[in-house]
Amino acid sequence: MKYLSQITLITAMSLVGELFTYFIPLPIPGSIYGLVLLLVLLMTGLVKLSQVKAAGDFFLSLMPIMFVSPLVGLIENTDAYRGLVLPVLLASTVSTFLVMAVTGVVSQALIKKTEGKEGHRDA
Amino acid sequence: MLNEAASSVSFFGIFVTAAFYLAAVKLQAKTKLTILNPIIVSSAAIIILLLVTDIPFEVYAYGKPLEDGRYDGTGASLFQILLTPTTVCLAIPLYEKLSYLKKYPLAILGGITSGAVTAVGSVLTIKLIFGLNYEQYVTLLPKSVTTAIGMSVSESLGGIVPVTVLLIALTGLVGSVIASFTMKLFKIKHPVAVGLACGTAAHAIGTSRAREFGEIEEAMSGLSIAVCGIMTVVLASVMAMIPI
């Protein structure tokens, strides 16, 4: 029964998320509305962590396997990928390096700024 | 012969996917090589299997062919049905790490926003350099986010989903390989900043790398996955609507 009630709750979030996508004219996937909704319910205490944790961890542990068949799908109509080899290589290397550097530098500067202020207050 | 056997039974694709993925996870655990990412290794092995045995992709993905030309649904794509509820469940690890967000709200939100903007901005630059069309552009847009979110973004914007999945996996691999070097080069030392950089740039694979740096790094990286994912969804949707 534990799993059944947890799965019901999680699929309910998925369904409400899909309804949001249907009614809101934005290209935002239903799963994202569902994610935010579940987060809000957990934060407000309307849903307890113990009411979703077991089934949630089960779903999350299976997640990587859901990406295998789309990747195998690369053997289908290879024409569609023509001209994307170099862009994909650039996006996975140069762009990843830039994102990592910018995120690290900006967040470290912001931490120092905050901690500097607190230090000032202490003094 | 193998082709005929696989096409006359149910559950071929589901079994092959589970078995190959499991073997790939064990291979990585044994070799401890980041580069042998289980998703990439198992997919490559299955592609080779299908090409060698001549088993049609449809049988692998959708199951046993029926007389009316449809398939019985016991193929590997069955796992994808679980993708939406699983993405919803990403709220759970995010909720568990929320105490960190309350401690460094400005650094976390500011850092991840700057990273998400850089990711989308660099893809826009690539689009302009190569003159990519809309379909190709939205395929690359969700490159830095976790695969579950990136896949749905690519799909709902009209991208080529398999390429998005490949790009996200490659991004994770590259990110985890260059992490130490990048942190040293830019003198990123604060554990919170290191974790945010790993998770924002390289999602779940970056988070496994962050685990090796330390506990705070891992938690921050895990937090970045969902936060960066949500931000990118919004950013990518806005970017896709702007005619450039």
Interface residues (C-beta under 8 A of the other chain):
Chain A: I7 I10 T11 M13 S14 G17 E18 T21 L26 P27 I28 P29 G30 S31 I32 G34 L35 V36 L37 L38 L39 L42 M43 L49 V52 K53 A55 G56 D57 F59 L60 L62 M63 P64 I65 M66 F67 V68 S69 P70 L71 V72 G73 L74 I75 E76 A80 Y81 G83 L84 L86 P87 V88 L90 A91 S92 T93 V94 S95 T96 F97 L98 V99 M100 A101 V102 T103 G104 V105 V106 S107 Q108 L110 I111 K112 K113 T114
Chain B: G13 T17 A18 F20 Y21 P38 I39 I40 S42 S43 I46 I47 L50 L51 F57 Y60 A61 G75 A76 S77 F79 Q80 L82 L83 T84 P85 T86 T87 V88 C89 L90 A91 I92 P93 L94 Y95 E96 L98 Y104 L106 A107 I108 G110 G111 I112 S114 G115 T118 A119 S122 V123 I126 K127 F130 L132 Q136 T139 L140 K143 S144 T147 A148 I149 M151 S152 V153 E155 S156 L157 I160 V161 P162 V163 V165 L166 L167 A169 L170 T171 L173 V174 G175 I178 A179 T182 M183 L185 F186 I188 K189 H190 V192 A193 V194 L196 A197 C198 T200 A201 A202 S224 A226 G229 I230 V233 V234 S237 A240 M241
